[in-house]
Amino acid sequence: MPPDTPPDSVAAFTALLPFALDGFQRRACDALAHGHGVLVCAPTGAGKTVVGEFAVHLALAAGGKCFYTTPIKALSNQKHNDLVRRYGSDRIGLLTGDQNINGDADVVVMTTEVLRNMLYADSPALRGLSFVVMDEVHFLADRMRGAVWEEVILHLPEAVRLVSLSATVSNAEEFGGWIQTVRGDTTVVVDEHRPVPLWQHVLVGKRLLDLFDYRASGPARAGRDLLVDPELLRHISHRREADRLADWQPRGRGRAGRPTLFRTPGRPDVIGVLEQRDLLPAITFIFSRAGCDAAVKQCLRSSLRLTTDDERTRIAEIVDRRTADLDDADLIVLDFHEWREGLLRGLAAHHAGMLPTFRHTVEELFTAGLVKAVFATETLALGINMPARTVVLERLVKFNGEQHLPLTPGEYTQLTGRAGRRGIDVEGHAVVLWNPDVDPAEVAGLASTRTFPLRSSFAPTYNMTINLVHQMGPEQAHQLLERSFAQYQADRSVVGLVRAVERGEKLLGELAAEIGGREAPILDYVRLRAQIAERERAQSRSSRLQRRQAANDALTALRRGDIITITHGRRGGLAVVLEPARDDDDPRPLVLTESRWAGRISSADYSGAIAPMGRMTLPKRVEHRNPRARRDLASALTSAAAGLDVPSARRRRSGPQAEPDVDPELASLRDRVRAHRVHQLPDREDRARVAERYLKIERENDQLRRKIAAATNSLAHTFDRIVVLLTERGFIDQAGDAPSVTDDGRLLARIYSESDLLVAECLRAGVWDDLDHAELAAALSAVVYESRRDGHGLGDGAEIPTGGSRRVAVQPDPAGLCGRVR
């Protein structure tokens, strides 16, 4: 059990803070002090992390341990530095993928994946753990990494109290209800108030306009009742009209394209507008690391300077101190002097691809107000403490790892939530750059949707499956999967389906009483009639397909000069083939009819039962578009057909159809219907109508039950299929009383990657054994790099080069799990 909580813990913690707690912060801290876990949902910048810091305070005060998890290394580093400043380096540790600092400390900050790995390895560091803080817990909706958050929540020891910090989501109660189900007493605290009001703008050219009509309602708080500012719509309309008219203006030589006036302003111009409006410091989000670096270079080529002489002196001191330990040769490779020049002018990029020293320097300078404009990837929106007065969005489309998709309301809220520094700014500003593809109504929809539903992305992976089999076996693994948030949501989603089934069963009972029970003869009779109807429909479909295929074959066989009879449609009668069909799949020969019409015919016009009646000689070149040529050729056709036996097209259309082949099964069903005892009843049709309704409801209920079964057992089915696959490949041994993990399986259990199975196969095959360091790095890049090019992935049996002439084949997915299991 967690250590006892001191009764005055909230007051003691509040005394350490330079500010009073907000209402939602106090409610959450009180719940923790009374032994509950908490789920805190509040807007970005509202101060959720204070609740996590209170959990750290409780753990240290009671002699326990606390793990503080974040989704990214940069946020872990920042939180580690914050806690070290408060509690000292001897009590605070850091564990990320590339840093291990004081990992045995009472409080350890780590990425969520590190904690997941510790749980699977049953790490000794888990002993004495009393609190786990999960910052940005809404990350469990992430398509690629979200399952890790659920794994941690499900695997944590029962005695650990969980502190979950989330952005504002619309289904907080549902999420909190699930956490309570799997973790015990949990208090849900929701606060939708932004401590700093946020104003939404659109930059059209170099003119900054309000997105909403704030004159009636003030800044965007609830936002749902706000209308798009009419002035913005008028200005965009004028711009579109001017753009349209500009397309008609003559261009000088070498001046193709639209005039410069109507292009999206360059980055130096955007920053210049913000500086004039006193809206700096600003963060411009660009969804590309290379784009962030290019933005700084673009600004450096301009005359833009955002700092004073005194600020440049302070920046130079901090930069030189931070980089003093780096070799001059390394600085040259890293374009140090250009990076330094950007900082001196108040400009910087910020992304995960930067050298940590450079990135941390940018964070320090921006927080101190010395760097005024940062071009950053969305990583900066994930809780890193670098708020700005203004956030700029260049585009409303983002690459998700596979394709470019529009921003979701949740992503828009997360990004713009960086605007407005609590205690510094009285208001924040979000700016969207307009271009002709941007619809103000769509921007308004993103900005006014302050909450979004949290949807689980949890699904068994190869690594997860092998660890579950190793730790608890398939039966207990099924029970764990049934406790996931994904299954919890699926179970709730089928409540309506279950009710529909119940209503259907009630109706079936009433109808059964009316017709004499669920085994009444009339039901058997109606089922026989339904089988006959389905058999006749199938036979009719087959007959139509056969006739169409016969017609296509006949059309394909026609040659130039063949005299035929068009048997269907308005063009019925004699015709001569002018040009054979070009496409065997959809043959459409060119013909001329005796009524002087020329065009292409298809299987809808021609029956395959009629062969060409004869042939006629055609001129070498037929001008079928020339009326005189058509007249002469139609006359020649009539003469050539004079001695032929021409069937009547009208008679072919209305005459009797060929007798279809007798279907023995259909004949048997008809005999059974005629011999059925219900067939002779006088009220047969009245009873049949009731019975047909009964069978319709029965079919609908069966469909609903299949949907329920698919929803409630989907995770277990996926898990079982992965177990079969891993058994076939030798990672699991089914020989004993219970499945066991082989040596190869233990190797797979320690590989945490989206390409876990591929890496395990390469390792056990030894395909990388003879590679030197550079070659190994190149080979590994194939399993960690995400290409942004359009492509279809590896085909069946594709091969990955492994150095020299050695190769490893990537086999097709035998369990059909591609796209579902990562």
Buried (B, 14 or more C-beta within 10 A) or exposed (E): EBBEBBEEBBEEBBEEEEEEBBEBBBBBBBBBBEEBBBBBBBBBBBBBBBBBBBBBBBBBBBEBBBBBBBBBBBBBBBBBBBBBEEBEBEBBBBBBEEBEBBBEBBBBBBBBBBBBBBBBEEBEBBEEBBBBBBBBBBBBBBEEBBBBBBBBBBBBEEEBBBBBBBBBBBBBEBBBBBBBEBBBEBBBBBBBEBBBBBBBBBBBBEEBBBBBBBEEBEBBBEBEEBEBBEEBBEBBEEBEEEBEEEEEEEEEEEEEEEEEEBEBBBBBBBBBBBBEEEBBBBBBBBBBBEBBBBBBBBBBEBEBBBBEEEBBEBBEEBBEEBBEEBEEEEBEEBBBEEBBEBBBBBBBBBBEEBBEEBBBBBBBBBBEEBBBBBBBBBBBBBBBBBBBBBBBBBBBEBEEEBEEEEBBBBBBBBBBBBBBBBEEBEEBBBBBBBEEEBEBEBBBBBBBBBBBBBBBBBBBBBBBBBBBBBBEEBEEBBEBBBBBBBBBBBBBEBEEBEEBBEEBEEBBEEBBEBBEEEEBBBBBBBEBBBBBEEBBEEBEEEBEEEBBEBBBEBBBBBEBBBBBBBBBEEBBBBBBBBBBBEEEEEBBBBBBBBEBBBBBBBBEBBBBEBEBBBBBEBEEEBEBEEEEBBEEBBEBBEEBBEEEEBBEBEEBEEEEEEEEEEBEEBEEBBEBBEEBEBEEBEEBEEBBEBBBBBBEBBEBBEEBBEBBEEBBBBBBEBBBBBBEBBBEBEBBBEEEEEBBBBEBBEBBBBBBBBBBBBBBBBBBEEBBEEBEEEBBEEBBEBBEEEEEEEEEEEEEEEEBBBBEEBEBEBEEBEBEBEEBBB
